[in-house]
Amino acid sequence: MITNQVLLNTIEGLKSISRIDFCVFDTEGKTLASTFSEGRDFENAILSFAGSPADSQVIQGCQFFKIFDEQQLEYILLAGGESEDVYMVGKIAAFQIQNLLVAYKERFDKDNFIKNLLLDNLLLVDIYNRAKKLHIDTEVKRVIFIIETSHEKDSAALDNVRNLLGGKSKDFITAVDEKNIIVVKELSEKDGSRELERMAKEMLGILKADGGDEQLHIAYGTVVHDIKEVSKSYKEAKLALDVGKIFFDEKDIVAYSTLGIGRLIYQLPLPLCKMFIKEIFEGKSPDEFEEETLATINKFFENSLNVSETSRQLYIHRNTLVYRLDKLQKSTGLDLRVFEDAITFKIALMVVKYMKYMETLEY
């Protein structure tokens, strides 16, 4: 449960204080962490000590200690030397590793609970009972952030993210798949949409600074006030991540509350989308227009159908823009200067984008 690196860091810290060497073995005599400069063969001694009723013993000139996890023998600790100080410091080291076992087990239990909570694998009564046992508040404001990375994450990488982002002890950082890291963030009563955006930017900045040019995307759901609703915020954040890839691919951060009509289009069945495009454009697709025409359309939408501002930003005469819009009307039957037609065309562009994205997933 405890990584070998954590064990090594622990005994190296103890050695720097006591100047006594330590070595941690598993119950089969395999070395997990050691500060001894030269390796020595203790396998037979370890196996003999593990099978004995003694909790500590002097063997081959070293102090041996047993470390248990709920009456189950987990580690054998060796401290170099036979003096009284070695025995005392060895007992302290064994006690320290014992406490690490308890702490890591508690974190594992909490992590397991949070994962099942996110995935809706718990009954309502179990949520409150287990939260009480694990000393997790049930009625506080929380929100889910999902951090998507460009490559798979292992346990060491997840621990690194925990160290980078673990600012509050009541926040939880976990993972339910290889690429997404989930942050269950506890909020104060005054935290609103601005604070959530700021938190997301801070996370992005910290992780990019640590990971170089790695591609990162962050999505987050809405704020919930009860622990049973955490899975709702997680589903929203997951949807925001997926929808963001289609309609907001230029953004690093996407909030569920800003998805707008993209959220509705994402939930449409593909046959219905194809039927819509066919009926509106009579078999044509709006993305088949020339690049100049598409640039004009997008800029026109960006400027809220304002002809003067659009022509100014495109560096063209107003009459040139009117000519392009008239030409588009003749080919599609839609006049983008009319709000209803503009809405139809905008939705069509988004539907086509969605269809193309779904096609890439099929391959």
C-alpha positions as CSV (number, residue, x, y, z in Angstrom):
1,M,0.0,0.0,0.0
2,I,2.9,2.4,0.9
3,T,5.2,2.9,-2.1
4,N,8.8,1.9,-1.8
5,Q,9.8,5.5,-2.4
6,V,7.8,6.7,0.6
7,L,9.4,4.0,2.7
8,L,12.9,5.0,1.5
9,N,12.2,8.7,2.2
10,T,11.0,7.8,5.7
11,I,14.1,5.7,6.7
12,E,16.5,8.2,5.1
13,G,14.9,11.0,7.2
14,L,15.3,8.9,10.3
15,K,18.9,8.0,9.4
16,S,19.8,11.7,8.9
17,I,18.6,12.3,12.5
18,S,19.9,9.2,14.3
19,R,22.8,8.2,12.0
20,I,21.5,4.6,12.2
21,D,20.9,2.6,9.1
22,F,17.6,0.9,8.3
23,C,16.2,-1.6,5.9
24,V,12.6,-2.5,5.2
25,F,11.7,-6.0,4.0
26,D,8.5,-7.7,2.9
27,T,7.5,-10.9,4.7
28,E,9.3,-13.0,2.1
29,G,12.7,-11.4,2.7
30,K,12.7,-9.1,-0.3
31,T,14.3,-5.7,0.2
32,L,11.8,-2.8,-0.3
33,A,14.0,0.2,0.9
34,S,17.4,0.4,2.5
35,T,20.0,3.0,3.7
36,F,22.8,0.4,4.0
37,S,25.7,1.2,1.7
38,E,26.4,-2.6,1.1
39,G,23.8,-5.3,0.6
40,R,23.7,-8.2,3.1
41,D,21.8,-11.4,2.8
42,F,19.1,-11.5,5.5
43,E,16.5,-13.6,3.7
44,N,16.8,-16.7,5.9
45,A,16.9,-14.6,9.0
46,I,13.8,-12.6,7.9
47,L,11.8,-15.8,7.2
48,S,12.8,-17.3,10.5
49,F,11.9,-14.1,12.4
50,A,8.6,-13.7,10.5
51,G,7.6,-17.2,11.7
52,S,8.6,-16.6,15.3
53,P,6.2,-15.2,18.0
54,A,8.7,-12.4,18.8
55,D,7.8,-8.8,17.9
56,S,11.5,-7.8,18.0
57,Q,14.8,-9.7,18.0
58,V,18.5,-9.3,17.6
59,I,19.8,-11.4,14.6
60,Q,23.2,-11.2,12.9
61,G,24.1,-8.2,15.0
62,C,21.0,-6.1,14.0
63,Q,17.7,-5.3,15.6
64,F,14.6,-6.8,13.8
65,F,11.1,-5.4,14.3
66,K,7.7,-6.6,13.0
67,I,5.2,-4.1,11.6
68,F,1.6,-5.1,11.5
69,D,-1.5,-3.9,9.6
70,E,-4.5,-5.0,11.7
71,Q,-2.8,-8.1,13.2
72,Q,-1.5,-9.0,9.7
73,L,2.3,-8.9,9.4
74,E,3.2,-6.4,6.7
75,Y,6.9,-5.5,7.0
76,I,10.1,-6.4,8.7
77,L,12.2,-3.5,9.8
78,L,16.0,-3.9,10.4
79,A,18.0,-1.4,12.4
80,G,21.8,-1.7,12.3
81,G,23.5,-2.4,15.7
82,E,22.7,-3.8,19.1
83,S,23.0,-0.8,21.4
84,E,20.1,0.5,23.5
85,D,19.9,3.5,21.3
86,V,19.5,1.4,18.2
87,Y,16.6,-0.5,19.8
88,M,14.8,2.7,20.9
89,V,15.3,4.4,17.5
90,G,14.2,1.2,15.7
91,K,11.0,1.2,17.8
92,I,10.4,4.8,16.8
93,A,11.0,3.9,13.1
94,A,8.6,0.9,13.3
95,F,6.0,3.2,15.0
96,Q,6.4,5.8,12.2
97,I,5.9,3.2,9.4
98,Q,2.9,1.7,11.3
99,N,1.3,5.2,11.4
100,L,2.0,5.6,7.6
101,L,0.2,2.3,7.0
102,V,-2.8,3.6,8.9
103,A,-2.8,7.0,7.1
104,Y,-2.4,5.4,3.7
105,K,-5.1,2.9,4.4
106,E,-7.5,5.7,5.4
107,R,-6.6,7.6,2.3
108,F,-7.2,4.5,0.2
109,D,-10.6,4.0,1.9
110,K,-11.6,7.7,1.2
111,D,-10.3,7.4,-2.4
112,N,-12.4,4.3,-2.9
113,F,-15.4,5.9,-1.5
114,I,-15.0,9.0,-3.7
115,K,-14.6,6.9,-6.8
116,N,-17.8,4.9,-6.1
117,L,-19.6,8.1,-5.2
118,L,-18.6,9.7,-8.6
119,L,-19.7,6.6,-10.5
120,D,-23.1,6.3,-8.7
121,N,-22.1,2.9,-7.3
122,L,-23.5,3.5,-3.8
123,L,-27.0,3.4,-2.3
124,L,-28.2,6.6,-0.6
125,V,-28.0,5.1,2.9
126,D,-24.5,3.8,2.2
127,I,-23.3,7.3,1.1
128,Y,-24.2,8.9,4.4
129,N,-23.0,5.9,6.6
130,R,-19.6,5.7,4.9
131,A,-19.1,9.4,4.8
132,K,-19.7,9.5,8.6
133,K,-17.2,6.7,9.2
134,L,-14.6,8.4,7.1
135,H,-15.3,11.9,8.7
136,I,-16.3,13.5,5.4
137,D,-18.8,16.4,5.6
138,T,-22.0,15.7,3.8
139,E,-23.5,19.2,3.6
140,V,-20.9,21.5,2.2
141,K,-20.6,23.2,-1.2
142,R,-18.5,21.2,-3.7
143,V,-17.8,21.2,-7.4
144,I,-16.1,18.7,-9.7
145,F,-13.1,19.6,-11.9
146,I,-11.9,17.1,-14.5
147,I,-8.4,17.5,-15.8
148,E,-7.7,15.7,-19.1
149,T,-4.1,15.0,-20.0
150,S,-2.6,14.0,-23.4
151,H,-1.1,10.8,-22.0
152,E,-1.9,8.1,-19.5
153,K,-1.4,8.6,-15.8
154,D,0.1,6.2,-13.3
155,S,-0.1,6.2,-9.5
156,A,3.1,8.2,-9.2
157,A,1.8,10.9,-11.6
158,L,-1.4,11.1,-9.7
159,D,0.5,11.5,-6.4
160,N,2.4,14.3,-8.1
161,V,-0.8,16.1,-9.0
162,R,-2.1,15.6,-5.5
163,N,1.1,17.3,-4.2
164,L,0.7,20.2,-6.7
165,L,-3.0,20.8,-6.2
166,G,-3.7,19.6,-2.7
167,G,-4.1,23.0,-1.2
168,K,-7.0,22.1,1.1
169,S,-7.1,18.9,3.2
170,K,-10.8,18.4,2.5
171,D,-10.4,18.4,-1.3
172,F,-10.1,15.0,-2.9
173,I,-8.0,14.2,-6.0
174,T,-8.6,10.9,-7.7
175,A,-8.9,9.1,-11.1
176,V,-11.4,6.7,-12.6
177,D,-9.5,6.2,-15.9
178,E,-6.0,6.6,-17.3
179,K,-6.2,10.1,-18.7
180,N,-8.6,12.1,-16.5
181,I,-7.8,13.4,-13.1
182,I,-10.8,14.4,-10.9
183,V,-10.7,17.1,-8.3
184,V,-13.6,17.1,-5.8
185,K,-13.2,20.7,-4.6
186,E,-14.8,22.0,-1.4
187,L,-16.0,25.6,-1.6
188,S,-16.8,28.4,0.8
189,E,-20.2,29.9,0.9
190,K,-19.1,33.0,-1.1
191,D,-17.5,31.1,-4.0
192,G,-19.4,31.6,-7.3
193,S,-18.7,31.3,-11.0
194,R,-15.9,33.8,-11.0
195,E,-14.0,31.9,-8.3
196,L,-14.6,28.6,-10.1
197,E,-13.0,30.1,-13.3
198,R,-10.1,31.4,-11.2
199,M,-9.6,28.0,-9.6
200,A,-9.6,26.3,-13.0
201,K,-7.0,28.8,-14.3
202,E,-4.8,28.3,-11.3
203,M,-4.9,24.5,-11.7
204,L,-4.1,24.8,-15.4
205,G,-1.2,27.2,-14.7
206,I,0.3,25.0,-12.0
207,L,0.1,21.8,-14.1
208,K,1.4,23.4,-17.2
209,A,4.4,24.8,-15.3
210,D,5.1,21.4,-14.0
211,G,4.5,19.4,-17.2
212,G,5.9,21.7,-19.8
213,D,4.0,21.8,-23.1
214,E,1.6,19.0,-22.3
215,Q,-1.9,19.5,-23.7
216,L,-4.3,20.0,-20.8
217,H,-8.0,20.6,-20.7
218,I,-10.1,21.4,-17.7
219,A,-13.9,21.1,-17.4
220,Y,-16.1,21.6,-14.4
221,G,-19.7,21.1,-13.4
222,T,-22.2,23.1,-11.4
223,V,-21.9,23.6,-7.6
224,V,-23.7,21.1,-5.4
225,H,-24.6,21.4,-1.7
226,D,-25.0,17.8,-0.7
227,I,-22.6,14.8,-1.0
228,K,-25.2,12.7,-2.8
229,E,-25.2,15.3,-5.7
230,V,-21.4,15.0,-6.3
231,S,-22.0,12.5,-9.1
232,K,-24.3,15.0,-10.8
233,S,-21.5,17.6,-10.9
234,Y,-19.1,14.9,-12.2
235,K,-21.5,14.0,-15.0
236,E,-21.8,17.6,-15.9
237,A,-18.0,18.1,-16.0
238,K,-17.6,15.0,-18.1
239,L,-20.2,16.3,-20.6
240,A,-18.5,19.7,-20.6
241,L,-15.2,18.0,-21.5
242,D,-16.8,16.1,-24.4
243,V,-18.9,19.0,-25.7
244,G,-15.9,21.4,-25.4
245,K,-13.8,19.2,-27.8
246,I,-16.5,19.7,-30.5
247,F,-17.6,23.3,-30.1
248,F,-15.0,25.0,-28.0
249,D,-11.8,23.3,-29.1
250,E,-9.9,26.5,-28.9
251,K,-10.5,26.7,-25.1
252,D,-8.5,25.1,-22.4
253,I,-11.2,25.5,-19.8
254,V,-14.9,24.8,-20.3
255,A,-17.7,25.1,-17.7
256,Y,-20.9,23.1,-18.0
257,S,-22.9,26.3,-17.4
258,T,-21.5,27.9,-20.6
259,L,-22.2,25.0,-23.0
260,G,-25.4,26.6,-24.3
261,I,-27.0,25.0,-27.3
262,G,-24.0,22.8,-27.9
263,R,-25.2,20.6,-24.9
264,L,-28.5,20.0,-26.7
265,I,-27.0,19.2,-30.1
266,Y,-24.6,16.7,-28.4
267,Q,-27.5,14.7,-27.2
268,L,-29.2,14.5,-30.6
269,P,-29.2,11.1,-32.5
270,L,-27.1,11.2,-35.6
271,P,-29.9,10.1,-38.0
272,L,-31.9,13.1,-36.8
273,C,-28.9,15.4,-37.5
274,K,-28.5,14.1,-41.0
275,M,-32.2,14.5,-41.7
276,F,-32.0,18.1,-40.5
277,I,-29.1,19.0,-42.7
278,K,-30.7,17.3,-45.7
279,E,-34.0,19.2,-45.2
280,I,-32.4,22.6,-44.7
281,F,-29.7,22.5,-47.4
282,E,-31.3,20.0,-49.8
283,G,-28.5,17.5,-49.5
284,K,-25.7,20.0,-49.4
285,S,-23.5,20.7,-46.3
286,P,-22.8,24.2,-44.9
287,D,-19.1,23.3,-44.5
288,E,-18.8,22.8,-48.3
289,F,-18.8,26.5,-48.9
290,E,-15.6,28.4,-49.9
291,E,-13.3,29.4,-47.1
292,E,-14.0,33.1,-47.8
293,T,-17.7,32.5,-47.4
294,L,-17.3,30.6,-44.2
295,A,-15.0,33.3,-42.8
296,T,-17.6,35.9,-43.7
297,I,-20.4,33.9,-42.0
298,N,-18.4,33.3,-38.8
299,K,-17.4,36.9,-38.5
300,F,-21.0,38.0,-39.1
301,F,-22.1,35.8,-36.2
302,E,-19.3,37.1,-34.0
303,N,-20.5,40.6,-34.5
304,S,-24.2,39.8,-33.7
305,L,-25.3,40.2,-37.4
306,N,-24.0,43.7,-37.5
307,V,-23.2,44.5,-41.2
308,S,-21.1,47.6,-40.6
309,E,-18.9,46.1,-37.9
310,T,-18.4,42.9,-39.8
311,S,-17.3,44.7,-43.0
312,R,-14.9,46.9,-41.0
313,Q,-13.3,43.8,-39.4
314,L,-13.0,42.0,-42.7
315,Y,-11.5,45.1,-44.3
316,I,-14.2,45.0,-47.1
317,H,-16.7,47.5,-48.3
318,R,-20.2,47.2,-46.8
319,N,-21.6,46.6,-50.3
320,T,-19.2,43.7,-50.8
321,L,-20.5,42.1,-47.6
322,V,-24.1,42.6,-48.7
323,Y,-23.2,41.0,-52.0
324,R,-21.8,37.9,-50.3
325,L,-24.9,37.6,-48.0
326,D,-27.2,37.9,-51.1
327,K,-25.2,35.2,-52.9
328,L,-25.5,32.9,-49.8
329,Q,-29.2,33.5,-49.7
330,K,-29.6,32.5,-53.3
331,S,-27.7,29.2,-52.7
332,T,-29.3,28.2,-49.4
333,G,-32.6,30.1,-49.2
334,L,-31.4,31.6,-45.8
335,D,-30.9,35.3,-45.3
336,L,-28.4,35.7,-42.4
337,R,-29.6,39.3,-41.8
338,V,-32.9,37.7,-40.6
339,F,-32.6,36.5,-37.1
340,E,-34.6,33.3,-37.6
341,D,-32.5,32.3,-40.7
342,A,-29.3,33.2,-38.9
343,I,-30.3,30.9,-35.9
344,T,-31.0,28.0,-38.4
345,F,-27.7,28.5,-40.1
346,K,-25.8,28.7,-36.9
347,I,-27.3,25.5,-35.6
348,A,-26.6,23.8,-38.9
349,L,-22.9,24.7,-38.6
350,M,-22.8,23.2,-35.1
351,V,-24.7,20.1,-36.1
352,V,-22.2,19.5,-38.9
353,K,-19.3,19.9,-36.5
354,Y,-20.9,17.4,-34.1
355,M,-21.5,14.9,-36.9
356,K,-17.9,15.2,-38.1
357,Y,-16.6,14.6,-34.5
358,M,-18.8,11.6,-34.0
359,E,-17.6,10.1,-37.3
360,T,-14.0,10.4,-36.1
361,L,-14.9,8.3,-33.0
362,E,-16.2,5.5,-35.1
363,Y,-12.8,4.9,-36.7
